[in-house]
Amino acid sequence: MSPRTRVALVVAVLAAAAAGTTLGVTVLIWGGDSHAARQPVGLRAGAPPFLLDELGVRIDPEAR
């Protein structure tokens, strides 16, 4: 077995182990009360806030 093949095999085994661990933890977390996450949230009343600060548009004196 060449060193390159050995490294690829080790990486593949570690990736499979990480995926399996992630899947196992997810199943354990969801196993308890999974119906709580399925309840609809609904809409909030009123219009959403219109914030130009998050778009990088500033109107303060330093930005002018």
SULNORRA-V312860 format. One record per backbone hydrogen bond with DSSP energy under -0.5 kcal/mol. CO is the residue of the C=O (numbers start at 1). NH is the residue of the N-H. Records with the same first field share a line. If there is no record, write none. Layout:
BEGIN
CO->NH + NH
END
This chain:
BEGIN
2->6
3->7
4->8
5->9
6->10
7->11
8->12
9->13
10->14
11->15
12->16
13->17
14->18
15->19
16->20
17->21
18->22
19->23
20->24
21->25
22->26
23->27
24->28
25->29
26->30
27->31
29->32
33->36
35->38
36->39
49->51
50->52
52->55 + 57
53->56
56->58
60->63 + 64
61->64
END
